[in-house]
Structure formats: structure tokens, C-alpha cells
Amino acid sequence: MSYLKVLTSDEVDSQPPEVDIVAIHGLSPFSDEHHAENTWTANGKLWLRDFLPRKLPRARVMLFSYNANVAFDPVNLGVRQHAEKLLELLHLEREDVAHRPIIFFCHSLGGLVIKRALVIAQTTKEYADLKNATYGIVFFGTPHRGGNLVPLGKFVSWVIRYVTPGKAKNNLLDNLEKNGFFAEELREDFRQQLESYRLISYFEEDNTRIGGKDFGKIVERESATFGLSIDREITLGLSGDHSSICKFSSVEETNYRLVEGRVVQMVKEAVKVRENAERMLALQPTELSRLLKWLDAPDERDRFNESIRLRIRPSGQTTGSWLLQSQLYHNWKARSDVFAAGSLKPTGNTTSWLWLHGIPGCGKTVLNASVVESLLAENEGSSECAILYYLFDFNKRESVYDMVKSLVRQLLDKNKDPSALCTLWKDKCGEGARNATMEQLLSVFEDMAGTFCNIYILVDALDECSDKKNLKLFLRSISKWTRTQTRVLLTSRREDDVARILKPIIPVGCILQIREADVNVDIRMFLQNELQNEDIGEHFYDWEDSKHPGSIISRIEEVVAKNASGM
């Protein structure tokens, strides 16, 4: 039976909770109706209820229980069904507090349940608030990928059959044995949103022994951690075996102190992020108007919309699809240049780069807009992702200073954390009496970007920027960011002054010359769309050969595309 149980009071001294903490247990090889509580209990002390509230009085702690008694229940559900029940129960429980931050605690299989739940929530409108409200996840011995030892699914199967010979048979256990515990699909699905959350990953330091048999460490450190930067993931070993690393009998216990300290810090960060968002909403209209007037940032919306208008979408295809479907583009989104091949550990870089260069008129601006539109669709509703766009226009003589102001304004529109910009405006620039320096703007930009988990920065027509000195300063500044997962896509003609700036920053494998063949595909698609338009195509129908209808239009398409030379 599944349920969601509140362990702590909904109010403390008439003050509502600031954060929801949801604990999810792992597998139980025995028929234990109290497994949800026992997972977190030692010597009669359920630390989620008995210890944690002393440091977090305004945290509402909940316990999710699902049927994980794999030894005795032949109709046990799979991970997806448990995840769906968790989402529905949380949705009902949080109906009036949808924006309150959530932190999940997961032991073993519980980590897979919450990962599947967040993947489902990303594509389910009804549950989108749950994903967006999730600030962090605390994993205790969750196997994210296979280690050197036997997979946990086989281990569980062996233990169950050892203690209950002939009785262990159900859907969940079958799934573990047939497909492996570390489903590749779930790994890849969750990796797409991995950097949307703050993570703490605890791993066991002691071997597990059952029935006189030593199984070693059930989930090795390499499997229990993601290998992200310390800004995204805290990794720490705890004394104990796979079962005991999430049980504490005293607040003085070293393991508990290690967990409590990090959890309290995570909760404070989550509350601060929420307060900053509320502060933005509470900013007085007159103050906001004055701040925006002082910032005087170029508005990119009209130029972006014009670029999007030029995209053609016949028969479900779109111009620029060749780029969106390319391996290089997928590597950029997955930050493959940041991670070593086959590893989840960063190589030392924090920013992923992609530079597209081509001849004038080859459609770089439309390509850039295609990427922006695709990213916006993929991240719709996400409060942890910001997609920023800028197009240099030589006719308007816009500088890098103007670009940074525009990017800051776009972050401000996300209603996340205006404090850095407000401080610059009020305290350092006398409420708009003085202009900000380039260095001050870059510092504010970094601070505001750091409140997001993922930042996409797309800058078009770098060759149109005459302020190459500050362009170099801007790009080098971004390359040193560590507080957010940053992806930068740049487009330009291949000019020497641009190449001199970009080559020392961007890896060779992240540079793409736009090929004539790819552009010609888009040109033909554009021609087909235009010539099928009644206002244009009807002028050619009188010339058609009655024996070969459509020949004139086809000939036009062929000749124009052939002679376009990628322009």
C-alpha cells in the first residue's frame, strides 16, 4: 500500500513551513509493513521526526511509502508506477503551496523512484510545479550506474532467495534481473535535467554481510555519485553498510552530524532562492521602472521573432533541422567537451562551447534562432534554466556593453533573483545617478546567472561587433564561471580577428563550418514553401506544360538551389 505521511507539524509558532522534505525508502527483501519508517530508524529513533526539526523547525517532513517487499508480494509494481503514485500524492498534498521548495531524501531504489518521477514531471503539465519546486536531492547509496561489483538487482535476488527459497517472484524483481538495475533509459532521461538540482550523494564505506557471506560494498562510490563540480554535488562517505548509512540513533553520532550539516545548508539555500523570487515580485513598480530606464537594455524580442518568422515548417520539418539533429549539437547540450569520454567527472572546464561560422547570407541568424526556439520548447516552465539571446547589429553600432545589459535584462525577466542588480543600481550607482562600469555589469551578470542551474547564451554575428577588446573580456569572464552549468553558442563569419579571440577559448572539436550542402537543404525547403504559396505559385501555372504539370516550379527549385552556393 502506498501513502504519503506527514511526520512533522504543518505549522511552528503559527508560521507555515518554508520547505517540504520528502523521504523515499529502498527495497525491502522481507514483508515489513513498517519498512518506510524503519529505513530511517535506529534504536527506536526516526531521525527525520526526532532529530531534524531541532535545526529545521519550519521544514515539513513527509514519508513516502510504497510496496517494495520484493520477497512476498507477487503483484508488486515497477519503478514507474511507484513514481506516478508519488507525484499524484505530492500534487494533492501541495495543492495550495505549489511554489514551496522541495528536497528529496532517497535510499537505494528510492533514488531511482524520484529520478523517474522527475522525468515524468518534466513532460506532464499537471506535475510541472513539482519539478520546478524541486531544489535538491539527497541520495543515500543510490546506484546511478553499474560498478565493479555485481549489480544491486542480482544481489537483492540472491539475498531474497537465500532467506526465502522458492518464494521470491514479482514484477519488480523480474525487472531488476532482466534489464539490470541501472536502466540506460532512466540514466539518459535524468541526465538531461541532472544539473537542475543541488545534489548530495552519500556512499557506504563498509561491506555488507548477510548469512555469513561478504558481499563487499553493494553500491561503490563510483556508482553512488555523479562526479559533478562541488557547486552542484557534495559527495561524502558514511561509516556503515548499505542499509545502515541512513539510520542514526543520536544527534551526536558523527554520521548524523555530517548529514544534518549539509541538509541544513541546502534548506537555507532553497529558502533564500524562493525569498529572492518573492522579492522580485514585490519590487515596487516605480522602482522597477526607474531601474529598467537606467539599465536601458536593447530589447532582443523583435529581432528574435523576425528570425523565427524566417524558419520554414513544411510537413513537420524545419529549416535548421540538420543542426538540431547533429551529434555536435547533442554533444554541446550534453556538455561532452566538459566531461571526459565515458565519464561523469568534469575535465576541468565549466563552460561548453559551440562556434558556427560561415559565409555571409548562409543563414547563421536563422540557425541561431532555431536553437533558441528548440531550447525554449525543451525547457518550458523550468525555473532553473535561462536561455539568453543576442544579435549584434552593425547598423545600430551596439557594443559588448549593450549586449551584457541585454543579457542581464533577460535574466531579470526570469523573476529569479534581482538582488545583485538592485544593489548595483541603488548602492553603487546612486539609484541610477551613475552608469555601471563594464566590470560591474559582468560581476552582476555572473551573480544573477549563478542563481540558475543551467544557462544557455547564444550570440549571433560576432563579426559585426567592433568592440573586440570587451568581447574578449566577456568571453573569458564566462569561461571562468563555476556556479552554473553554462553552454555558449556563437555564430559569425570566419574572420581573423574573431578567430584570434575564440580559438584559445573554444576546443577544436567544438567548431563547425556551415557547409554549403546543409544550407542548400534549407534553401530548397524555403523555395518549396514559397512556390507553393498561392500568391506566388499561381503566376507560374500558365507556363506549365500540360503533359508535365509542376515542371516549371520543380525546375525553378532545382536551378535556384543549385546556384545558391550556400547563400
Buried (B, 14 or more C-beta within 10 A) or exposed (E): EBEBEBBBEEEBEEEEBBBBBBBBBBBBBEEBEEBBBBBBBBEEBBBBBBBBBEEBBBBBBBBBBBBBBBBBBEEBBBBBBBBBBBBBBBBEBBEEBEEBBBBBBBBBBBBBBBBBBBBBBBEBEEBBBBBBBBBBBBBBBBBBBBBEBBBBBBBBBBBBBEBBEEEBBBBBBBBBBEEBBBBEEBBEBBBBBBBBBBBBBBBBBBEBEBEEEEBBBBBBBBBBBBBBBEBBBBBBBBEBBBBBBBBBBBBEBEBBEBBBEBBBBBBEBBBBBBBBBEBBEEBEEEEBEBBEEBBEBBEBEEBBEEBEEEBBEEEEEBBBBBBBEEEBBEBBBBBBBBBEEEEBBBEEBBBBBBBBBBBEEBBBBBBBBBBBBBBBEEBEEBBBBBBBBBBBBEEEEBBBBBBBBBBBBBBBEBBBBBBBBBEBBEEEBEEBEEEBEBEBBBBBBBBBBBBBBBBBBBBBBBBBBBBBEBBBBBBEBBBEBBBBBBBBBBBBBBEEBBBEBBEEBBBEEBBBEBEBEBBBBBBBBBBBBBBEEEEEBEEBEEEEEEEEEEEBBEEBBEEBBEEBEBB
